[in-house]
Amino acid sequence: MVRGLVEAIAATAERVGAGTTAVSTLDAAGGASHVLTYRQLLEESERVAAGFAELGLRVGDTIAVFLPNVSQWLVTELAAARAGLIVAPINTKYRSSEVARILSVNPVRAAVVATGFLGLDLAGILDAALADQADRDQVRVIEVPLGHPTGRPGVILFEELGAQRQPRVPAPLDPDRPLNLLFSSGTTSSPKTVAHGQRSLMTRLGAAGERLDIHPGDVVLCALPICGAWGLSISLATLVAGAGLLLAPTFNGDVIARAVGDHRVTHFHGGDDMVRSILDSPELNPARAAAWRSATFGNFSGKDTADLVSPRPGLVHLEVSGAYGSSEALPFIAVDPPGAPPAHRASAGGPLVDRMTEARVVDPDTGSVCAEGASGELLLRGTVVAKEYVGNPAATADAFDDEGWFHTGDLAQITAEGRVVFLGRLRDSLRIRGFLVDPGEIEEFLTSVPGVAAAQVVGVLSPPHGDVPVAFIVRSNHDAEDGLEERVLAACRAGLAAFKAPVAVIVVESFPSVDGPNGPKVKRQDLQEMARAVVTS
């Protein structure tokens, strides 16, 4: 029988003590605020779930969560699990066009949005994104003031939600009903959406906590956005394991380095350059950071990671390991256990984390299963693996086969020891500042700019940031104005998240191409060479 997320955390509270700190938020000075014990976390989620019911939300309705890493994020997650709602997370870096695209997949009935965060007008961005939703006037906006409340009419304050609650029966648990929508860029021109229910979450979370050696009394610091698969998964795995979760709304290596010592942090998870910036920070005091024993990273920058797994003076207990995961199959698909050799820990992967997930490597051309240790496309199947892309049958047909295997598009190998090792992307996705971005998404935006007839985007590896996008555009016949490059760059800065905006726009008469069996094909390698010359000049 599948145990739900709330039931699992309630059992944890009973095991470790309801008064034990569950979650807190790191403030700008490095202190802990918004501290919730396990009892308070459960009680707050019950209150908010009752508030959702008072607003008329019903099982299967979708709520948007437009928050940075704060404790209210986890309260909302548990409240949604209680009420049978679907959570659509939104990155606080996103602009209205990107938010609108997310909401077009699942129209929302309510939105939990932060105000006063880094001077961003998230409420205004949300309003613009909701403009085309048919029942916009019926969407209830719930404000989490991280500064002063805006006082906007019709807005409900998060702390007042469910204040007059009456005891109510939680929604019946359907372990396969969607709880979280997660967004992944892949081979289509728009981000793809997968849904995960409590069965898949609970299967992976418990196993991940064990593999990552998270125990009651530990402190896990999460600076990865909870709106993403990794940040969400490590946050929930921490709570299921009974440890304390310390959330960082923004990342600053020096602040985090001090926090590692001040808060006796035992685990940190993030991109490889996040880990580097902490380890290299002058604010890291090895004597005060003696409790730190685990750092798990994703290789987002493209750098060699051998330096990360090398022993650091004074940090005698610390082991740094690479992990492999995806939105479709959740993070921590494969990671090495404590004590693994440095050569293993430097790679992204390891033994599969849970017994409900299968993996195989196949020849990408023939589909035949590769020999042990040979490289090919990684396929995944099992309870934790999504079965489709929501509302996208074409992408589903491309990535999920009739036998239930998910074709990851990743180049990998499975070693004689059974380790799954990620080697790279088979396709053209870009890894920009830790975010996986499909160039087709940027290309689609570029062709919406007046004067642009066609667009191609390629990445140039630029450590430490990973890829940087460079755009090539063909001018439309009716556009004769000067300054097209500047107009396109300005449109990108206004309409795309900053990390997606091309660093350069190059106007060409046509794209280099070669005739193939299915017609002309753009020679992206030629474009990459041209882009590299521009970026490095």
Order of alpha helices (4+ residues) and beta strands (2+ residues): alpha-beta-beta-alpha-beta-alpha-beta-alpha-beta-alpha-beta-beta-beta-beta-alpha-beta-alpha-beta-alpha-beta-alpha-beta-alpha-beta-beta-alpha-beta-beta-beta-alpha-beta-beta-beta-beta-alpha-beta-beta-alpha-beta-beta-beta-alpha
